[in-house]
Amino acid sequence: MGKKLIRGARVIDPACGRDEPCELLLEGGLIAAVGHDLPAEGAQIINAAGLVAAPGLVDMHTHMREPGFEDKETIATGTAAAARGGVTSILAMANTCPVIDRPERVADFYNRAMRSAKVRAYTVGAVSLGMQGKEITDVEDLLSAGAAALSDDGVPLMSAEIMREALIRMKPSGLPILSHSEDGDLVRAGVMNEGALSRKLGYKGRPAVAEELLLVRDGMLAADVGGYVHVCHVSTKGSVDYIRRMKAAGIHVTAETCPQYFTLTEEEIEKQGAMAKVNPPLRTRADVEAILEGLEDGTLDCIITDHAPHTVEEKARELPKAPSGMVGLETSLALSLTVLHHQLGWPLMKVLRAMSTAPAGILQLDAGSLRVGAPADIVLFDPEETWTVRPEAFASKGRNTPFAGWELKGRVRCTVVGGETVYDAEAAR
């Protein structure tokens, strides 16, 4: 790995609070030096004038679809999309075919990733065998095989007994259970947020209380056994309120949300149909405001995508029969910059912390930092450049985004993983 010198950038590192114009020297896949007038001899110079250099983003909630659903996405295409979005580490959920519920399937994921991943790719293990919610997996063996956490994402775990046991068995690792907090009985056959709009359109809804009920249960279980639960894709005002109270009570809980939950409301279903169908569903304006408040005060720790690609044919079905989910790896940073930084005035440091340092800390990954000796995983972006979302140009196989045609402000220009450039906007033109 050759030496590289990133010169002219505004360096923002949430891990240590650095925000200043300086240089980054990369060598041997690591950050060798951070400072001014660094030695350039033998180094490839990367001119980053006008750009921000920050730790590569860590997306701790994605669906790579491989193995079993390669028509939707592969590790190669999904991680190429990640690179375009400035994401240098992804965590893939376990709802593949077969489900990642055994050590050999964890190993298979990493073998596949070693061959084709453009960024660092990790996987979770399923909490229950086959994601059936009936029998707990071998937690210790999954972690020993390299699972970065355990999760029920895709199929909410209704068994309090299994969740409690999993929390107990995860304790020695210090890692969380990633909980898809939606009560399966309450959301069965629901296609959108339950409320006046769902009744007007004649669709069965997914009530906000379904999310809140399960996250409170899991918080109580974590408190009971001293475990650690991480709440996935928070979407409701009530959820934010409950998480805030649990944190104040000293319960070990962290939480994430997605750009769609602080930018869109349920009205998008009426406008875009299945393209706006996602679980949990888009909610009301009051929920959007609460999500923003939760991010601002730290109740919600991180911003992820829940990147969920589907085929064009699947998303063309009528709403009740279309699958839920939207892609997000190539738009998450720009959406967050546009709304949080440019529109609401949040410091870049705050936005980047939620997208890099915080999720890295939750998963105990050596990421989210530009300290000397850290992996040279870096995103270079222009916070002022405007661009239009064009799904046909995505690296992902998925085109299912409700943000098509949106003009966003903030664009990734270069992504570096282990000191090697994995995406260069100029070369991609």
N, C-alpha and C positions, 0 to 999 in steps of 0.2 A: 504494500500500500504506500503510494507516494505521498510526499508532503504537500499540504495545501495551506495557503494563507488567505483567509477571508479578510478583505481589507475594505474599509469605508463604511461598514455597517453600523447601525445603531444596535448594540447588543443588549438584549433584555433577557435576564435570567431570573425567573421567579424563585428559584431555589435559594438564591443568596441576596436577592433584592437589587442586583446590578441593572442599571439602565443608563448607558453612556455610549458614546461613539468610541469604539476600540477595535482591536484586531483579534482574530482567532487563528491559532496555528494548530493544524491537524497533522498528526503523524502516527503511523502504526494503528490506525483505526480509533485513536483516542484524541482527546483535546490535550495538546502538549503545552499550550501557553495561552493566556488571555491578557492582553495589555496593549501598549503603544509601541510603535517602532520595533516590532518583532522582526527577527532575522528572516529575510526572504530567500536566502541562498538555497538553491535546489528545490524550491517550492513552486507549485503551480499557483499563480495568483488568481483569486476569484474576486473580481471587482464588484463589490456589493454596495456601491454608492447609492444612497436613496432608499436602501432596503433595511428591513429589520431582520436581525439574526436572533433566533430564539431556539430553545430546545425543541427537537422534533415532537410533534403532538403524539399523545398516547390515547388511543381510542379503545377503551376497555369493554366495548360492547358492539360486536359486529357479527354478521353471519356470512361466512365464506362459502357455504353450501357444498363444499367438497369434504368427504365423498358423498355421492349419491344424487346430487342435484346440480351437476355440472352444466346443465342447460341454462341455469340461472346465474351461476358465478363459479369461478374456480379460485384456488389460492393465488394463481398467477394473475388473473384479471383483477381480483379483489385487492391484492396488495399493490398492483399497478395504480389502481384508483386511489389507494391510500397515499402513495408517493406523490401523486398529482395534488392531493389535498394537504400536503405537508405533514402527514401522519407517518411516523417512523416506527411505531409499535402498535400492533393490533392484537386484540383478544377475540378469538373466534368462539362462538357459542357451540354447544354440544348437540344441537338438534339436527344432526346430519343423518345419513343412512349408510351404514349403521350408526346408531347413537354412540357418542364418545363416552362410554360408561365402563370401560375396562382398560387396564394399563396398556394392553397391546394396541388398543385403538388410539390412545394418546400417542404412543410411539409411532403409529402409522401416520398420524397428522404431522408430526415433526419430520418424518422422513419425506413426506410430500412437500412440506414447506422448505426443507433444505434444498430440494430440487428446483422449486419454482418461485418462491416468495421473493418479492422485490424489497420488502421491509421486514422488520423483525415480527414474526408471527408466533403467537402463543395460543394455547387452547385451554378452555375450562373442561372439567369433567362433570358429567351429569350427577345430580344428587341421588336420583333413583334409577334403578335398572330399567333400561329401555324408555326412560322418561315416563314410566307408567304410574309412578307415585305409590307403588305398592311395597317395594323392597329397597332399602338403602344400598348404595354402591359401597365398594371397599374404599373408603375415604383415604386411608393411609397409603394404599397401593397406587391410587390415582395421583396423589401428590408426589409420591416417590418417582412415578413415571414422568413427572414434569407438568402436570396440570397446574395452571397458575391460580386457580380457585375452583370452587364448585358452584353450580348454578342449576336452577330449574327453568331457565328462560325458554320460552316457547310453549311450555306446558306448566302452568302454575301448580306448585306442590300443595295439595289440599291436606295432606297428612301432617298434623301438628307433631305427631310422634316422630315421624321421620325427620322433620325439620329440627326438632329439638335434639335428636341424637346426632344429626350432622353437625349442628353447632357445637356440641360437646366434643366430637371427634376432630373438629377443625381447630379447636382452641390452641393446641401446642404449636401449630404453624403460624398463628397470628394472622392468618388470612381469613377473608370473609366468605360467607355464603352469599352469592348474588341472587337476590330474590325477585322473581317476576310477580309482583304483588297485585294479583287480580283474582278474586274469588271465582273459581271456575263455574260454580253453580249459578252465580248471579250474571255472568257475562255470556253464558252459553247461547249461541246463535245471534248474539248482538253484533251489529255492524258499525255502530257509531255511538257517540255520546248520547246517553239517555236524557231527554229533556223535551222542551217544547218543539225544537226543530225535528227531532226523531219522530215525534208524534205527528207533526205536520206532514212529514215525508212518508210516514207509514212504515218505518223500519223499527225493528226491535233494538233497544239501546243497551249500552254497557254503562251502568250507573257508576258515578264517582265513588260511591261507598264501597263498591267491589274492590277498588284499589286500596282504599283507606283501611278496610277491614283486615285485609291480609297483612299490610305493613304494620299495623298495630299488633296483630298476633305475633308476627316475627320479632318485633321489638320487645314484646313481653317475654318471649322465649329466650331471646338473647340476654335480657336482664336476669332471668331466672337462673341461667346456667353460666353466666359470665362470658357469653359468646359474642360473635361479631357478625352483624348482618349488614349487607349493602343493598339498598333499595334501588332497583333498576327503573329506568325511564319514568320518573315522577311526572305526573300530568295534572294533578288537582290541587286546588287551594287547601282542601282539608288535609291532603298528604303533607304539604309543606308545613302546615300548622302542627300536625302530629309529630313530624320529624324534629321540628324545632323544640317541642316539649320533651321529646325523648332525649335529645342531646343535653338539654338543660338538666335533666334528671340523671345524667351520667351514664346512660345506656350507650354501649359501643355500637353506633350506627353511623353509616355514611350513605350518601345518596347521589344519584346522577339525574340529569335530564338531557333532552335533545333540543336542537334548534327549532324543530317543528312545534315544540310545546311553548316556546316564547315568541313565536312569529305568526302562527296560524291559529284559527279558531274553527269550530265545527262547521261554520258556514262554507268552508272549502268543499265539504261533501256535496253540498247543493251545486257548487260551481264546477267541481272537477270529478265528482263521482269516485270511482275506485282508486284513482290516483292519490286521493287524500285519505284512503282507508288505512289505518294503522292501529296496532294494539300496544298500549292502551290508546283509546281514540283521541282525536283532537277535541278540545273542550271549549269552554266559554271564554269571553274576554276577561272575566274576573279571575279565572284560573290562570290565564296568561300573565296577568299582572302579578299574581301570587308567585308564579314560577320566577319571574324577574326579581321580585323582592327576595325570594329564597336564595337565588344566586348571589344577589348583592350582599346579603348579610351573612353568607356562608352556611346557611342551613343546607343548601344543595352544594355538594363539594365539587362536582365536575360536570363537564359538558361532553357528551359522547354522541354517537350517531344512531345506534341500533340499525346500522346499514343492513337492509333486507331486500336484496334484489329478487325480482320476479320477471318472468318472460312477458313480452308484449301481449301475447295471446291471453295469458292469465289475467292481466290487469284490464283487458278489454271486455271481460265478462261483466254481467250486471252485478251491482254492488253486493248483494248477499252471497253470490257465488265466487266473487273475486277474492284472492288472498290478501291478507293485511301486510303492510310494510312499504317502506320507501328507501331508496338509496340515499346516502348522505356523505360518503367519504370525500367527495370532490367539491362539496359546497359548505361543509360545516364551519371551516375557519372563516370563509368569506361572509357567511350569514352572521356569524357571531361578531365579526368586526363591524359589519354594516349596522347591525341593530344595537349591540352593546357599546361599542366604541364610538362610532360616528354619530348615531342617533341619540344615544343616552349619555354619552360622554364618559364612559368608564375608562380608566387607564388601561393601556395595553397590558401592563403587568398583571392586572386582575383577570383579564380575559385569558391570557396565556397560562396563568397558574391553573385555571379550571380545566384547561385542555391538555396540560402536559405534566406539571409537577404534582398536582393533586392525584390524578389517577395512577401515576407511577408509584406514589407513596402508598396508595391503597393496596396495590398488587405487589409491593416490595420489589419493583423492577429497578434496575440500574439505568434509569432514564429520567427525563424531565429536568436535567441540570446541564449547565455548561462549565462546571468546575473542571480544573485541571485533573486529568486522569479519568474523566468520565468518557463513556463511548461518544464518539464524534457523530451524534445523531442530531441534525440541525435542519431547521426550516428557514429559508430566506424568503421574505415576502415584502411586497410593496403595499403598504397600508392605504395608499391613496389611489391605486389603479382601479378603474371601473371596468367591469366586464359583464357580459350577458350569459346566463346559464343556458347552454345548449346541450341537452341530453344526448343528442346524436354524436357529440364529440367526446363523450365520457370514455374513459378507459375501462370502467366497469361494464359487464354485460348488461347490467340493469339500466333501464331508461325510466324507471318508475319514480319520478320526482314531481312533487307539486310545485316546485320552484322554477319550472321551465319558463324561460322568457324574463325572469327577474333580472334586474340590473343590480349588481352587488359591488361593493367598494372594499377592495383588499384582495390581492391575488398572489398566490404562491409562484415564485420565480425559480426556486431551486430547492431540492430536498436531498440531503446527504445522510447516508446510513453507514456507520462504521468507517467514516472518512471517504466513502465512495459516493459519487453523484448518482442517484437513482432516478432523478427527474430534473430536467433542465427545460424551462419553458421555451427558451430560444431554440434549442435543438428540436423540440417537439413541433415547431411551426411548420 
